[in-house]
Amino acid sequence: MSSPHSPVFEALLPTPFGPMVALASDAVLECLYFADQPHPPTLSHLPASRLPALFLSSGSSPAARVLQATSRWLDSYFAGENPTASLVAVSSPASTVAQAVFSHLAAIPLGQTTTYQALAHEVEVSTGKSTSARGVASVLAHNPVLLLRPCHRVVASSGALSGYAGGVERKRELLTLERT
């Protein structure tokens, strides 16, 4: 997590599924979301003002390197490759449960899904804290870093696609992309 006085750099990154907004501060990616999603993440620990990342191609600041790595990761992902999320330093969530949810989320293989209930069980086993499917869904609903934290791979127990900040249709398209 960045310090309250760190500048936040914003980049609009093109993808085949629509442009994505990336926010970086210090040396971590704070946020990655689709520009057209109805409810972009709110990150109260970040300053409201954003600096445009006009220096992406030649920037050498830590934030520029993070945004460059994010752009390369997205290019690789949408090219059908399986880039590792560790290529981009991502801000850590504050709560232990959210950390556990995102850790287990990262273990879901490309092109596969799990359920909110199964993920809740894994989190409960690893943390020793009672966790419900609804609790997991709440953490995922506030995931500020889409795709790198692949919350689109979590589905309802019935197999139905539900609840994705980027939109359910985009969730379907992402899963189709991953399965081809």
C-alpha positions as CSV (number, residue, x, y, z in Angstrom):
1,M,0.0,0.0,0.0
2,S,1.3,3.4,-0.9
3,S,2.0,6.2,1.6
4,P,-0.6,9.0,1.7
5,H,1.7,11.4,0.0
6,S,2.9,9.2,-2.9
7,P,1.8,10.4,-6.3
8,V,-0.6,8.2,-8.1
9,F,0.0,7.6,-11.8
10,E,-2.9,6.6,-14.1
11,A,-2.7,4.9,-17.5
12,L,-5.4,3.9,-19.9
13,L,-4.3,0.5,-21.3
14,P,-6.0,-0.9,-24.4
15,T,-7.3,-4.5,-24.4
16,P,-9.5,-6.5,-26.8
17,F,-12.3,-6.3,-24.2
18,G,-12.1,-2.5,-23.8
19,P,-9.7,-0.1,-22.2
20,M,-8.6,-0.6,-18.7
21,V,-7.5,2.0,-16.1
22,A,-4.3,1.2,-14.2
23,L,-3.3,3.1,-11.1
24,A,0.2,2.8,-9.7
25,S,2.0,4.4,-6.8
26,D,5.4,3.8,-5.3
27,A,6.3,0.5,-6.8
28,V,2.9,-1.3,-6.8
29,L,-0.2,-1.6,-8.9
30,E,-3.0,-0.2,-6.8
31,C,-5.9,-0.7,-9.2
32,L,-6.8,-2.2,-12.6
33,Y,-10.3,-2.0,-13.8
34,F,-12.3,-1.7,-17.1
35,A,-12.8,2.0,-17.9
36,D,-16.5,1.4,-18.6
37,Q,-17.5,-0.5,-15.5
38,P,-20.4,1.1,-13.7
39,H,-18.7,1.2,-10.2
40,P,-15.0,1.6,-10.4
41,P,-13.1,0.7,-7.2
42,T,-12.8,3.3,-4.5
43,L,-9.4,3.4,-2.8
44,S,-9.6,5.8,0.2
45,H,-5.9,5.4,0.9
46,L,-5.0,7.0,-2.4
47,P,-5.0,10.7,-3.1
48,A,-7.9,11.9,-5.3
49,S,-5.6,13.6,-7.9
50,R,-4.0,11.4,-10.5
51,L,-1.0,12.1,-12.7
52,P,-1.2,10.9,-16.3
53,A,1.4,8.3,-17.1
54,L,2.6,9.9,-20.3
55,F,6.0,8.4,-19.8
56,L,5.0,4.7,-20.0
57,S,7.3,3.8,-22.9
58,S,10.4,5.5,-21.5
59,G,9.7,6.0,-17.8
60,S,12.1,4.8,-15.2
61,S,10.2,5.7,-12.0
62,P,9.0,2.7,-9.9
63,A,5.3,3.6,-10.8
64,A,6.2,3.7,-14.6
65,R,7.9,0.3,-14.3
66,V,4.8,-1.1,-12.7
67,L,2.5,0.3,-15.4
68,Q,4.8,-1.0,-18.1
69,A,4.8,-4.5,-16.5
70,T,1.0,-4.3,-16.2
71,S,0.7,-3.4,-19.9
72,R,3.0,-6.3,-20.9
73,W,1.0,-8.7,-18.6
74,L,-2.2,-7.7,-20.3
75,D,-0.7,-8.1,-23.8
76,S,0.4,-11.6,-22.9
77,Y,-2.9,-12.6,-21.2
78,F,-5.0,-11.4,-24.2
79,A,-2.6,-13.2,-26.6
80,G,-3.7,-16.4,-24.9
81,E,-0.6,-16.9,-22.8
82,N,-0.6,-17.6,-19.1
83,P,1.4,-14.9,-17.6
84,T,2.2,-15.2,-13.9
85,A,0.7,-12.5,-11.7
86,S,4.0,-12.2,-9.9
87,L,5.3,-10.2,-12.9
88,V,3.5,-7.2,-11.5
89,A,3.8,-6.0,-7.9
90,V,0.2,-5.6,-6.6
91,S,-0.9,-3.7,-3.5
92,S,-1.8,-6.0,-0.5
93,P,-5.2,-5.9,1.1
94,A,-5.3,-4.9,4.7
95,S,-7.5,-7.8,6.1
96,T,-6.2,-11.3,6.7
97,V,-9.3,-12.8,5.2
98,A,-8.9,-10.7,2.0
99,Q,-5.3,-11.7,1.8
100,A,-6.3,-15.4,2.1
101,V,-9.1,-15.0,-0.5
102,F,-6.7,-13.4,-3.0
103,S,-4.0,-16.0,-2.3
104,H,-6.3,-18.9,-3.0
105,L,-7.8,-17.0,-6.0
106,A,-4.3,-16.8,-7.5
107,A,-4.1,-20.6,-7.4
108,I,-7.1,-21.2,-9.7
109,P,-5.6,-22.3,-13.0
110,L,-6.2,-20.4,-16.2
111,G,-9.4,-21.6,-17.8
112,Q,-10.8,-23.2,-14.7
113,T,-13.3,-22.0,-12.2
114,T,-14.2,-22.6,-8.5
115,T,-17.2,-21.7,-6.5
116,Y,-17.7,-19.0,-3.9
117,Q,-18.4,-21.8,-1.4
118,A,-15.3,-23.8,-2.3
119,L,-13.2,-20.7,-2.0
120,A,-14.8,-19.9,1.4
121,H,-13.9,-23.4,2.6
122,E,-10.3,-23.0,1.5
123,V,-10.0,-19.7,3.2
124,E,-11.6,-21.0,6.4
125,V,-9.2,-24.0,6.5
126,S,-6.1,-21.8,5.9
127,T,-7.0,-19.0,8.3
128,G,-9.0,-20.8,10.9
129,K,-11.6,-18.0,10.6
130,S,-15.2,-18.8,9.7
131,T,-15.8,-17.5,6.2
132,S,-19.0,-17.7,4.2
133,A,-19.5,-17.7,0.5
134,R,-21.1,-14.3,0.9
135,G,-18.0,-13.1,2.7
136,V,-15.8,-14.2,-0.2
137,A,-18.2,-12.6,-2.7
138,S,-18.0,-9.4,-0.7
139,V,-14.1,-9.4,-0.9
140,L,-14.2,-10.2,-4.6
141,A,-16.8,-7.4,-5.2
142,H,-14.2,-5.0,-3.9
143,N,-11.2,-6.5,-5.8
144,P,-9.4,-3.4,-7.1
145,V,-7.1,-5.4,-9.4
146,L,-9.1,-7.3,-12.0
147,L,-7.6,-10.0,-14.1
148,L,-4.3,-10.2,-12.1
149,R,-6.5,-11.3,-9.2
150,P,-8.8,-13.5,-11.3
151,C,-12.1,-13.1,-9.5
152,H,-13.8,-13.8,-12.9
153,R,-12.9,-17.5,-12.3
154,V,-15.3,-17.7,-9.3
155,V,-18.9,-18.8,-10.0
156,A,-22.0,-19.7,-8.1
157,S,-22.5,-23.2,-6.8
158,S,-24.9,-23.8,-9.6
159,G,-22.3,-22.9,-12.1
160,A,-24.0,-19.6,-13.0
161,L,-21.9,-16.6,-13.8
162,S,-22.7,-13.8,-11.4
163,G,-21.3,-10.8,-9.8
164,Y,-18.3,-9.4,-11.8
165,A,-17.4,-5.7,-11.6
166,G,-16.5,-5.7,-15.3
167,G,-19.9,-7.2,-16.1
168,V,-21.2,-10.7,-16.4
169,E,-20.9,-10.8,-20.2
170,R,-17.3,-9.8,-19.9
171,K,-16.8,-12.5,-17.3
172,R,-18.2,-15.0,-19.8
173,E,-15.9,-13.7,-22.5
174,L,-12.8,-13.9,-20.3
175,L,-13.6,-17.5,-19.3
176,T,-14.1,-18.3,-23.0
177,L,-10.8,-16.7,-23.9
178,E,-9.0,-18.7,-21.2
179,R,-10.5,-22.0,-22.3
180,T,-9.4,-21.6,-26.0
